[in-house]
């Protein structure tokens, strides 16, 4: 069905680019001692995406896009958050097999919530793109479109977690992860600067 293919392609297009949420989920796979210990971040990210997709399709996209002050507030909050996240990731010590400093479950969930719900790119992409695209469909077709988007999101986050676990096995000394952290921080700061330029 066209709606399913549309949902899959659209969701992959939005979720594939490197972003704060992807970086965090991947890093938990790389820093947690076992796969099951990384699942709180993975599941929280999946639930947040599901929540945002449902809100967007149920009409919140129309509300956000109508009120400039609301969009502006989301952008400013997101910029400040991205600057902070970039700093945290830059300062993070590389994890090694000898000194594994993994985040506890509560911090994983809080960080996953923040990178998912305070990320202006995630919100605006979900609201502006998925929300408006869903208007093309109605009834059963719209339901299939939503399910396709949500399924891609969950599969992607689980895939990132597993990829992080695989990297940890190849990178026992933490060298690759250290480079990854520095590059991720620079990317996140670059995203914040890009958003600032967009507001000027």
C-alpha positions as CSV (number, residue, x, y, z in Angstrom):
1,X,0.0,0.0,0.0
2,X,1.2,3.5,-0.8
3,X,0.6,4.8,2.7
4,X,2.9,2.1,4.2
5,X,5.7,2.8,1.7
6,X,5.3,6.5,2.2
7,X,5.5,6.1,6.0
8,X,8.6,3.9,5.9
9,X,10.5,6.2,3.4
10,X,9.5,9.3,5.3
11,X,10.4,8.0,8.7
12,X,13.8,6.7,7.5
13,X,14.5,10.0,5.8
14,X,13.9,11.9,9.0
15,X,15.6,9.5,11.4
16,X,18.7,8.5,9.4
17,X,20.7,11.8,9.8
18,X,23.0,11.9,12.8
19,X,21.3,13.8,15.6
20,X,21.4,14.1,19.4
21,X,18.9,11.4,20.0
22,X,20.7,8.9,17.7
23,X,24.0,9.8,19.3
24,X,22.7,9.2,22.8
25,X,21.0,5.8,22.0
26,X,24.1,4.6,20.2
27,X,26.4,5.7,23.0
28,X,24.3,3.7,25.6
29,X,24.8,0.6,23.5
30,X,28.5,1.3,23.6
31,X,28.8,2.1,27.3
32,X,26.4,-0.3,29.0
33,X,27.9,-3.6,30.1
34,X,25.0,-5.6,28.7
35,X,22.4,-5.1,26.0
36,X,19.5,-5.2,28.5
37,X,21.1,-2.4,30.5
38,X,20.9,-0.1,27.4
39,X,17.2,-0.8,26.8
40,X,15.8,2.0,29.1
41,X,17.3,4.6,26.7
42,X,16.2,2.7,23.6
43,X,12.6,2.2,24.8
44,X,12.3,5.7,26.1
45,X,13.4,7.1,22.8
46,X,11.0,4.9,20.9
47,X,8.1,5.9,23.2
48,X,8.9,9.6,22.8
49,X,9.0,9.3,19.0
50,X,5.7,7.4,19.1
51,X,4.2,10.1,21.3
52,X,5.4,12.9,19.0
53,X,4.1,11.1,15.9
54,X,0.7,10.5,17.4
55,X,0.5,14.1,18.6
56,X,1.5,15.5,15.2
57,X,-1.0,13.3,13.3
58,X,-3.8,14.2,15.8
59,X,-3.5,17.9,14.8
60,X,-0.9,19.4,17.1
61,X,1.1,20.3,14.0
62,X,-1.5,22.7,12.9
63,X,-1.4,24.4,16.3
64,X,2.4,24.7,16.5
65,X,2.7,26.0,13.0
66,X,0.0,28.6,13.5
67,X,1.6,30.2,16.6
68,X,5.0,31.8,15.8
69,X,5.8,32.5,19.5
70,X,5.3,28.8,20.3
71,X,7.7,27.7,17.5
72,X,10.2,30.4,18.6
73,X,10.0,29.2,22.2
74,X,10.7,25.6,21.1
75,X,13.6,26.7,19.0
76,X,15.3,28.7,21.8
77,X,14.8,26.0,24.4
78,X,16.2,23.5,21.9
79,X,19.3,25.6,21.1
80,X,20.1,26.0,24.8
81,X,19.7,22.3,25.3
82,X,21.9,21.4,22.3
83,X,24.7,23.6,23.6
84,X,24.5,21.9,27.0
85,X,24.4,18.4,25.4
86,X,27.4,19.2,23.2
87,X,29.4,20.2,26.3
88,X,28.4,17.0,28.2
89,X,29.3,14.7,25.3
90,X,32.6,16.6,24.6
91,X,33.7,16.2,28.3
92,X,32.6,12.6,28.5
93,X,35.5,10.2,29.2
94,X,35.9,7.4,26.7
95,X,34.6,4.1,28.1
96,X,37.0,1.1,28.2
97,X,36.5,-2.5,29.0
98,X,38.4,-1.9,32.3
99,X,36.7,1.2,33.5
100,X,33.1,1.1,32.3
101,X,31.2,4.2,33.5
102,X,27.7,3.5,32.5
103,X,24.7,5.7,33.2
104,X,22.2,4.3,35.7
105,X,18.7,3.6,34.5
106,X,17.1,6.8,36.0
107,X,19.7,9.1,34.2
108,X,19.3,7.1,31.0
109,X,15.6,7.7,31.0
110,X,15.9,11.4,31.8
111,X,18.5,12.0,29.2
112,X,16.5,10.0,26.6
113,X,13.4,12.1,27.4
114,X,15.4,15.3,27.1
115,X,17.1,14.5,23.8
116,X,13.8,13.4,22.4
117,X,11.4,16.0,23.6
118,X,13.7,19.1,23.9
119,X,15.2,18.6,20.5
120,X,13.8,21.2,18.1
121,X,14.8,19.3,15.0
122,X,12.9,16.2,16.2
123,X,9.8,18.2,17.1
124,X,9.7,20.3,14.0
125,X,10.4,17.3,11.7
126,X,7.7,15.2,13.3
127,X,5.2,18.0,13.6
128,X,5.9,19.7,10.3
129,X,6.7,16.7,8.1
130,X,5.0,13.6,9.4
131,X,2.0,15.6,10.8
132,X,1.3,17.4,7.5
133,X,2.1,14.3,5.4
134,X,-0.5,12.3,7.4
135,X,-3.2,14.8,6.3
136,X,-3.0,13.1,2.8
137,X,-4.6,10.0,4.3
138,X,-7.8,9.2,6.3
139,X,-9.1,6.2,8.2
140,X,-7.4,2.9,7.7
141,X,-4.7,4.4,5.4
142,X,-3.8,7.0,7.9
143,X,-3.5,4.3,10.6
144,X,-1.2,2.2,8.4
145,X,0.9,5.4,7.7
146,X,1.3,6.0,11.4
147,X,2.2,2.4,12.2
148,X,4.8,2.4,9.4
149,X,6.5,5.5,10.8
150,X,6.4,4.2,14.4
151,X,7.8,0.8,13.4
152,X,10.7,2.3,11.5
153,X,11.5,4.5,14.6
154,X,11.6,1.5,17.0
155,X,13.6,-0.7,14.7
156,X,16.1,2.1,14.1
157,X,16.7,2.7,17.9
158,X,17.1,-1.0,18.6
159,X,19.6,-1.2,15.6
160,X,21.6,1.8,17.0
161,X,21.8,0.1,20.4
162,X,23.1,-3.1,18.9
163,X,25.6,-1.2,16.7
164,X,26.9,0.5,19.9
165,X,27.4,-2.9,21.6
166,X,29.3,-4.1,18.5
167,X,31.6,-1.1,18.6
168,X,32.4,-1.6,22.2
169,X,33.6,-5.2,21.5
170,X,35.9,-3.8,18.7
171,X,37.1,-0.8,20.8
172,X,38.1,-2.1,24.2
173,X,40.5,0.9,24.8
174,X,37.8,3.5,24.0
175,X,39.8,5.3,21.3
176,X,37.1,5.1,18.6
177,X,34.4,6.1,21.1
178,X,36.4,9.2,22.2
179,X,36.7,10.4,18.6
180,X,33.0,9.6,18.1
181,X,32.2,11.7,21.2
182,X,34.2,14.7,20.0
183,X,32.7,14.5,16.5
184,X,29.2,14.2,17.9
185,X,29.7,17.2,20.2
186,X,30.9,19.3,17.2
187,X,27.9,18.2,15.2
188,X,25.5,19.1,18.0
189,X,27.1,22.5,18.4
190,X,26.9,23.0,14.7
191,X,23.2,22.1,14.8
192,X,22.7,24.7,17.5
193,X,24.5,27.4,15.5
194,X,22.5,26.5,12.4
195,X,19.3,27.0,14.4
196,X,20.6,30.3,15.8
197,X,21.3,31.6,12.2
198,X,17.8,30.5,11.3
199,X,16.3,32.7,14.0
200,X,18.4,35.8,13.1
